[in-house]
């Protein structure tokens, strides 16, 4: 499967990061960690989606699992997962793509941002610079569309565009401040 292209769902992208960070890890321990870190709240990552996503990641050969027979106590032995080399490559590419091209107010950016510690600082900086460029182009497009509407446009139409411009403008400001912090070598990723 390593030559095949596919899209990772948000849950898969998030879990791939956590598995890489904590490998080998069981679904049970992963679920506890997601709850402990409050990832469930901002990433919409429920218990069922964790187990389904693990199966999908395994099928896509991004992670591999084995039964941990050392477990004692009640219940079946847990399946422990680790990220494959192919999984690391896909994870890096997905994080970079999501950091640099996702739109404003998009959960995908937050999920990708969670994984910046897997990337070199300069790569993160370049991805954010590309994202700012992407958002500035989006802002200009919204501005042109607002001009095309003209002053006689219904309020709800111009308000929607003004709202989007406000969000994009704030996202650009946020990223510029973030870049400033990232360029400070004392800030840990």
C-alpha positions as CSV (number, residue, x, y, z in Angstrom):
1,X,0.0,0.0,0.0
2,X,3.0,2.3,0.4
3,X,2.6,3.9,-3.0
4,X,-1.1,4.5,-2.7
5,X,-2.5,8.0,-2.0
6,X,-5.4,8.5,0.4
7,X,-6.8,11.1,2.7
8,X,-6.4,10.9,6.4
9,X,-9.4,11.8,8.5
10,X,-8.8,14.2,11.4
11,X,-9.1,11.4,13.9
12,X,-6.5,9.4,12.0
13,X,-4.1,12.3,11.8
14,X,-4.4,13.0,15.6
15,X,-4.0,9.3,16.6
16,X,-1.0,8.8,14.3
17,X,0.7,11.6,16.2
18,X,-0.1,10.1,19.6
19,X,0.9,6.6,18.6
20,X,4.3,7.9,17.3
21,X,4.8,9.8,20.5
22,X,3.9,6.9,22.9
23,X,4.6,3.7,20.9
24,X,3.9,1.0,21.5
25,X,0.5,1.9,22.9
26,X,-2.8,0.1,23.2
27,X,-6.1,1.4,22.2
28,X,-7.2,1.5,25.8
29,X,-4.1,3.5,26.9
30,X,-4.6,5.8,23.9
31,X,-8.2,6.4,24.8
32,X,-7.2,7.3,28.4
33,X,-4.4,9.7,27.1
34,X,-6.9,11.4,24.8
35,X,-9.2,12.0,27.8
36,X,-6.4,13.1,30.1
37,X,-5.0,15.7,27.6
38,X,-8.5,17.0,26.8
39,X,-7.9,16.2,23.1
40,X,-11.4,14.7,22.9
41,X,-12.8,18.2,23.5
42,X,-11.1,20.1,20.6
43,X,-10.5,17.3,18.2
44,X,-13.9,15.6,18.3
45,X,-12.3,12.3,19.2
46,X,-14.7,9.8,20.8
47,X,-13.9,6.4,22.1
48,X,-15.6,4.6,19.1
49,X,-13.7,6.8,16.6
50,X,-10.4,5.9,18.3
51,X,-10.8,2.2,17.8
52,X,-12.2,2.5,14.3
53,X,-9.4,4.9,13.3
54,X,-6.8,2.4,14.7
55,X,-8.2,-0.3,12.4
56,X,-8.1,2.0,9.4
57,X,-4.6,3.1,10.1
58,X,-3.5,-0.5,10.5
59,X,-5.3,-1.4,7.2
60,X,-3.5,1.5,5.4
61,X,-0.2,0.1,6.9
62,X,0.5,3.4,8.7
63,X,0.7,1.6,12.0
64,X,1.3,-2.1,12.9
65,X,0.0,-3.9,15.9
66,X,0.7,-7.0,17.9
67,X,-1.0,-8.8,20.8
68,X,0.9,-8.1,24.1
69,X,0.8,-11.5,25.8
70,X,2.7,-10.1,28.9
71,X,-0.5,-8.7,30.2
72,X,-1.8,-10.2,33.5
73,X,-5.2,-10.0,35.0
74,X,-8.7,-10.2,33.5
75,X,-9.6,-9.6,29.9
76,X,-7.9,-10.4,26.6
77,X,-4.3,-9.3,25.9
78,X,-4.2,-5.7,24.5
79,X,-3.2,-5.0,21.0
80,X,-0.2,-2.5,21.0
81,X,0.4,-0.2,18.1
82,X,3.5,1.4,16.6
83,X,3.9,3.8,13.6
84,X,5.5,2.2,10.5
85,X,8.2,4.0,8.5
86,X,5.6,4.7,5.9
87,X,3.3,6.0,8.6
88,X,6.0,8.5,9.7
89,X,6.4,9.7,6.1
90,X,2.6,10.1,5.6
91,X,2.3,11.9,9.0
92,X,5.0,14.4,8.2
93,X,3.5,15.2,4.8
94,X,0.0,15.5,6.3
95,X,1.1,17.8,9.1
96,X,3.0,20.0,6.6
97,X,0.1,20.2,4.2
98,X,-2.4,21.0,6.9
99,X,-0.2,23.6,8.6
100,X,0.4,25.5,5.3
101,X,-2.8,25.2,3.4
102,X,-5.9,24.6,5.6
103,X,-8.3,27.5,5.7
104,X,-9.0,29.8,8.7
105,X,-11.1,28.4,11.5
106,X,-10.4,24.8,10.4
107,X,-9.9,22.1,12.9
108,X,-7.4,20.4,10.7
109,X,-4.9,23.1,11.4
110,X,-5.2,22.6,15.2
111,X,-4.7,18.9,14.8
112,X,-1.7,19.4,12.6
113,X,-0.3,22.0,15.0
114,X,-0.4,19.4,17.7
115,X,2.3,17.5,15.8
116,X,4.8,20.3,15.1
117,X,7.2,18.7,17.6
118,X,7.8,16.0,15.0
119,X,9.2,18.5,12.5
120,X,12.4,20.6,12.4
121,X,11.8,24.2,13.5
122,X,12.7,25.6,10.0
123,X,10.2,23.4,8.3
124,X,7.4,24.6,10.7
125,X,8.4,28.2,10.0
126,X,8.3,27.7,6.2
127,X,4.9,26.0,6.5
128,X,3.5,28.9,8.5
129,X,4.9,31.4,6.0
130,X,3.2,29.4,3.2
131,X,0.0,29.4,5.3
132,X,0.1,33.2,5.7
133,X,0.6,33.6,1.9
134,X,-2.4,31.2,1.4
135,X,-4.6,33.2,3.8
136,X,-3.5,36.6,2.3
137,X,-4.6,35.3,-1.1
138,X,-7.9,34.2,0.4
139,X,-8.4,37.6,2.0
140,X,-7.8,39.4,-1.3
141,X,-10.3,37.1,-3.0
142,X,-12.9,37.9,-0.3
143,X,-12.2,41.6,-0.7
144,X,-12.7,41.4,-4.5
145,X,-16.0,39.5,-4.0
146,X,-17.1,42.2,-1.6
147,X,-16.3,44.9,-4.1
148,X,-18.2,43.0,-6.8
149,X,-21.3,42.9,-4.5
150,X,-21.3,46.7,-4.4
151,X,-23.0,48.9,-1.9
152,X,-26.5,47.9,-3.0
153,X,-26.0,44.3,-1.9
154,X,-28.3,42.9,0.8
155,X,-26.8,43.2,4.3
156,X,-26.6,39.5,4.9
157,X,-24.5,38.9,1.8
158,X,-21.9,41.6,2.6
159,X,-21.9,40.6,6.3
160,X,-20.9,37.0,5.4
161,X,-18.0,38.3,3.4
162,X,-17.0,40.8,6.1
163,X,-17.1,38.1,8.7
164,X,-14.9,35.8,6.7
165,X,-12.4,38.7,6.1
166,X,-12.4,39.4,9.8
167,X,-11.6,35.7,10.6
168,X,-8.9,35.5,7.9
169,X,-7.3,38.8,9.0
170,X,-7.2,37.6,12.6
171,X,-5.7,34.3,11.6
172,X,-3.0,36.1,9.7
173,X,-2.2,38.3,12.8
174,X,-2.1,35.2,15.0
175,X,0.3,33.4,12.6
176,X,2.6,36.4,12.4
177,X,2.9,36.5,16.2
178,X,3.4,32.7,16.2
179,X,6.2,33.1,13.6
180,X,7.8,35.7,15.8
181,X,7.8,33.3,18.7
182,X,9.0,30.4,16.6
183,X,12.0,32.4,15.3
184,X,13.0,32.9,19.0
185,X,15.3,29.9,19.4
186,X,14.5,29.7,23.2
187,X,10.9,28.7,22.6
188,X,10.5,25.0,22.7
189,X,8.4,23.3,20.1
